[in-house]
Amino acid sequence: EEEEEEEQEGSTMTKDGKNKGSGTTKGRKKNDSSTATKGNNKGKRKQNNNDDREHQNQQRPTRSIKEPRIVTSSEPSCSRQKRKASTETTRKKFPTKRARRLPTPIPSSEESFEKILNEMCENPENLTIQRDCLVDLAELVDLDSTLMVQSCTPLVLQAMQRFEDCQEIQVHGCHVLAFQSNSADQQKVLCEGDVLDLLCAAMKRFPKVESIQYDAFCVMIDSIASQKDYAQRVQNGKVVDLLLSAMGMFPDSKDIQVITYTALLNICNPWKPQNDGETFPIEKFLAVAKHTMENFRDDEVVQTQVCWAFANISDDDDARKRIVNEPAICSSILSAMIAFQHSEKFQEVSCWTLSNLCSFDEHEGFAAEKDKVLYVILEAMTEHSKSNKVLTQAWSALMKLMRDAEYRQLLMKAERLGPLISEAVNTFTDSSDEVIQGVVNTLCVLVQDDECCQSLSQEQGLAQLISSMRNSPESEVDRKIDHILRCFIIEAPRCD
């Protein structure tokens, strides 16, 4: 590099067109030949050349010394780069002739689907072929869920029934059936025959395989939603035991907890088993439900499904209501209502559960948290003042609580009843609405207490507001309103 720079500097020309100096060897020879005439001038020529070199060195700019470059292992050195570049430029490339490859056609989903079904039909007793076909079929329906034909379901059921000990066949068979159950036409096929027994057998034989449990319950839920008669077939102790077993086997799996509680609340809507004398295992269910609510305390979806199951299980059965009405369960529900007070669906099912559990005068489950239970109900009314479903269940629960004198005193101290009644009357004008009926029923209970009746009658505008709820003179609601107003006049004669 230094020699190349000296050659470039030596070959630079001045403005007059002459060499700036005799930097190159060729320039020096030319000067020597032109001036070499006499022998006595040799010493002068050498001295002049030396003077010229010193003059050039003084005018030449000094080069800055660069720091040595550190080459890492991932970065090639300069010499390596030059060597690579030189080999690339000198290497001669020859054109290569390759045989032209024709593109292979990709089979469509329908073609692959028909091919799999034909192979399953031709080899019904071959375990390997049936297993491989079900694996391909499961992958295919994952990619294209529209591939639903009735010819698929019998083949899958046949393979699952013939090779009931093969885990892979049961896993992928249940997965395909779960996709099939999304179709209305296939739901009829799945509701017929021994499909339920086949699913229960797979779940019982492989209790630790999560995918089998999940897909089997998906088929049950879709079948229950499509046909009401199917729900009666599922309502038996065998299915409930499998549900509770899956809940306990996978306590940390959100998917299993959601799907099992969803299946359970559908089965218990209401619980009317075919076998006489078969009772619901409520104690075993409560043990599992306590752990679920504690383990998923911050999950709104799981808490909603659990409370919904509580509502269906405790509905229309006083014995189960008394068992569910225990402090641990009630405390977990109240804490969840505070945590998810903005969720309309959760407030609906939780108020529904409270309404069922408050059907008795004892209120054993809420004995230690009376302030809290009244607070969550009033907050649900305030937060969801436009929701018919939430207000219907909330007013029903409040009416049942008002049978207790202590709750009536707490309600009067809260001073929130008047605004809630005003909001309900202005939002739901029809007296036949369930919300208006809940308001009237609650007032009928309150006016039986002299202190409550006097407090309500003195509240400004409440009597006129109650009177405006009248719709039909012959309706039961209007008769209750007249009774409330008469109680107001007796307790407060100056009230109009």
URGIJO-V272050 format. One record per helix or strand of 3 or more residues. SS is the DSSP state (hx for helix, st for strand). FROM is the first residue (numbers start at 1). LEN is the number of residues. If there is no record, write none. Layout:
BEGIN
ss & from & len
SS & FROM & LEN
SS & FROM & LEN
END
This chain:
BEGIN
ss & from & len
hx & 2 & 9
hx & 25 & 11
hx & 39 & 21
hx & 78 & 13
hx & 109 & 14
hx & 127 & 17
hx & 150 & 13
hx & 167 & 14
hx & 184 & 8
hx & 195 & 11
hx & 210 & 17
hx & 228 & 7
hx & 237 & 13
hx & 254 & 14
hx & 282 & 14
hx & 300 & 14
hx & 318 & 7
hx & 327 & 13
hx & 344 & 14
hx & 364 & 3
hx & 370 & 14
hx & 388 & 14
hx & 405 & 10
hx & 417 & 11
hx & 434 & 13
hx & 450 & 8
hx & 462 & 6
hx & 476 & 16
END
